[in-house]
Amino acid sequence: MQSQREGSEARPRAGWMVMGTGARLSALQVCRTIAVLLSLFPSASLQCKILKCNSEFWASTSNSGPEEEFCTALRAYNSCVRRTARTCRGDLAYHSAQHGIEDLMSQHNCSKEGPTSQPRSRTPPPPPLPPQLPPDSQERSDGPEVCHYERSLPRHTAPPNYTHCGFFGDPHLRTFGDDFQTCKVEGAWPLIHNKYLSVQVTNTPVVPGSLATATSKLTIIFKNFQECVDQKMYHAETDELPAAFADGSKNGGDQHGANTLRVVEKVPGQYVEIQARYIGTTIVVRQVGRYLTFAVRMPEEVVNSVEEDDNQDLYLCLHGCPANQRIDFRTVRARAAEAHGIGRARSGTVGHGFTYQSAKATCKERLPVEDLYFQSCVFDLLSSGDINFTMAAYYAFEDVKMLHSNSDRYHIFEKDAYMGNAAPTGGSVLPLILLNSLALFLWTECCMVHI
C-alpha cells in the first residue's frame, strides 16, 4: 500500500477541478483565490443560483439524445449561466460552468447562435438502493484493491484508526483530536486540505450586527487518485444540497474504481452522504434550517497526509480555530445566569426571545446529556434565537454516533475540553508567584552569605 501511494504522490499535485482540462490551477492557488473572492463578495455568493442552472441542464440531457437537442439545451444552459454573472462572479461553480460550456460546445460542434428552448426535465428511473454497510466497509468489489482503503493495506497490519471531525451551528468545531471549540471564523475557511481532498466552508452572520455566524456554503474537492477516481467537486449552499457532483455525475468518473467514490442522497434537500471508500472516508452534509452542517470519518493516515510545502496552520479540523477566532461560551452562560434569568447574546444584549432557562429547557428536549453539544445548543439559542440550531446540535451528535470509532468519546464535557488548554486561573497563578518569590529570596540569601 505504501509504495503504491508514494507512486501517486510523486506526480504533480492535482489541481482543483473545472470542467475544461486546460483551465486547472494548483489547489493552493485556487484556495487563496476563492478565499479572497468570497470575502469580497459574501452577499453575492449567497444569491448565486448557478446550481439551479447546472441541475436544469443535466436533467434535460442524456447521452443518447439527438445532437441538435443537446446543443439547444447547452445554449439554454449558457443563457442561464450568463444571467447569474452578476451574483456569481466570485463562485467556483460558476467559473467551472463557464469553462465546461465552452468545452462541450467545441466537442459537439454546437453553434452559439440558435434556439434556446427551456430545458425539458426528465425523471430518471430511481437508482437501486445501496447496501446498508458500515461507513468504512470494503466488502464491495467494484475496482482494484488499491481503490479499497482497508484491502490495500499490507497484510497482518493493525486495523486503521478512524477519526472524526464535525462543524455545525454558530459554528462549533470538533477536531480530529476531539477538541471542542466555538469560533467566529466569518468568511471562507479550510476545514480539510491534504493530498486526497480539500474542504472549504463559508460562514456568514446569522443576525445583522452580531458576531454569530453559521455555514452557508460548502465546497469539497476530491483529487484524482491512481486508477480509482477522477477529480470531482461537490458544492452545496443554502437551499441547494445537490444529490450529485458539480458535473452531474454521482460517482468517481470513468475509472475502474469509480464506484468507490459516490454521492448518496439520504433525505432530499436535507441529508447527503459522500462515500469515498478508496480513502476510507465518509462525509455527511446536512441542511438544518438555513445553514449547513459537516461531519467526516477519516483514517488517521489520510488526516495527516498534508502537503509539505503548504501552510497547514488554518486546517481547522486538524489544528482547530486560531486563538484569536475562538470564543469561550462559558462567559456568555455566566452573563446570562447573572441577568436574573434573562439570556444575553454574545454582544451583551438581550438574547433574541430566549432566557437562559428557556434555552436550557428547549435544548434538553433533544439533548438530555449536558455535554458540550447541549451547551453549544444553549449558546446558539442565546446568540441567534433561531430554534433550528437545536436540531443542528442534535444531528451533529447523531453524526458522532454514526461516524466516531470510539463510543466512549461520543460525549465531550467541559472539563475534558478545557483541562488541557485552559489559561492559568487565579488559583494556579498564586502558587507560581509564591514559588518564584521563594526562589528569588533563597538566591539573594546565598549571595549575601558568599559576600
C-alpha positions, 0 to 999 in steps of 0.5 A: 500500500505504501509504495503504491501511494508514494507512486501517486504522490510523486506526480504533480499535485492535482489541481482543483477541478473545472470542467475544461482540462486546460483551465486547472490551477494548483489547489493552493492557488485556487484556495487563496483565490476563492478565499479572497473572492468570497470575502469580497463578495459574501452577499453575492455568493449567497444569491448565486443560483448557478446550481439551479442552472447546472441541475436544469441542464443535466436533467434535460440531457442524456447521452443518447439524445439527438445532437441538435437537442443537446446543443439547444439545451447547452445554449439554454444552459449558457443563457442561464449561466450568463444571467447569474454573472452578476451574483456569481462572479466570485463562485467556483461553480460558476467559473467551472460552468463557464469553462465546461460550456465552452468545452462541450460546445467545441466537442459537439460542434454546437453553434452559439447562435440558435434556439434556446428552448427551456430545458425539458426535465426528465425523471430518471428511473430511481437508482437501486438502493445501496447496501446498508454497510458500515461507513468504512466497509470494503466488502464491495468489489467494484475496482482494484484493491488499491481503490479499497482503503482497508484491502490495500493495506499490507497484510497482518497490519493493525486495523486503521484508526478512524477519526472524526471531525464535525462543524455545525451551528454558530459554528462549533468545531470538533477536531480530529483530536476531539477538541471542542471549540466555538469560533467566529471564523466569518468568511471562507475557511479550510476545514480539510486540505491534504493530498486526497481532498480539500474542504472549504466552508463559508460562514456568514452572520446569522443576525445583522450586527452580531458576531454569530455566524453559521455555514452557508456554503460548502465546497469539497474537492476530491483529487484524482487518485491512481486508477480509482477516481477522477477529480470531482467537486461537490458544492452545496449552499443554502437551499441547494444540497445537490444529490450529485457532483458539480458535473452531474455525475454521482460517482468517481468518473470513468475509472475502474474504481469509480464506484468507490467514490459516490454521492448518496442522497439520504433525505432530499434537500436535507441529508447527503452522504459522500462515500469515498471508500478508496480513502476510507472516508465518509462525509455527511452534509446536512441542511438544518434550517438555513445553514449547513452542517459537516461531519467526516470519518477519516483514517488517521493516515489520510488526516495527516497526509498534508502537503509539505510545502503548504501552510497547514496552520488554518486546517481547522479540523486538524489544528482547530480555530486560531486563538484569536477566532475562538470564543469561550461560551462559558462567559456568555452562560455566566452573563446570562445566569447573572441577568436574573434569568434573562439570556444575553447574546454574545454582544451583551444584549438581550438574547433574541426571545430566549432566557437562559432557562428557556434555552436550557429547557428547549435544548434538553428536549433533544439533548438530555446529556449536558455535554458540550453539544447541549451547551453549544445548543444553549449558546446558539439559542442565546446568540441567534434565537433561531430554534433550528440550531437545536436540531443542528446540535442534535444531528451533529451528535447523531453524526458522532454516533454514526461516524466516531470509532470510539463510543466512549468519546461520543460525549465531550464535557467541559472539563475534558475540553478545557483541562488541557488548554485552559489559561492559568486561573487565579488559583494556579497563578498564586502558587507560581508567584509564591514559588518564584518569590521563594526562589528569588529570596533563597538566591539573594540569601546565598549571595549575601552569605558568599559576600 
